[in-house]
Amino acid sequence: MDNKTPNPTTAEKMKTVKAAWDAAPAGPKKDASLTHYKAAQKARDENKDADCNRELDAARHALV
């Protein structure tokens, strides 16, 4: 029996990262995160899921 959690879809990940970005205080970390988030949106529009997920991970990491 395998109890692995399924990976979130790109759309779910976009919502999660956007919510984290909205809740973050203003500053250089939020600015860096926005740059990655915009790159993720562009990659999503170009149907490049791997690039989109990589940028979303970078956006989330920039907020830490």
PyMOL commands that set and color helices and strands:
alter all, ss='L'
color gray80, all
select helices_A, chain A and resi 10-23+28-45+49-62
alter helices_A, ss='H'
color red, helices_A
deselect
rebuild
show_as cartoon
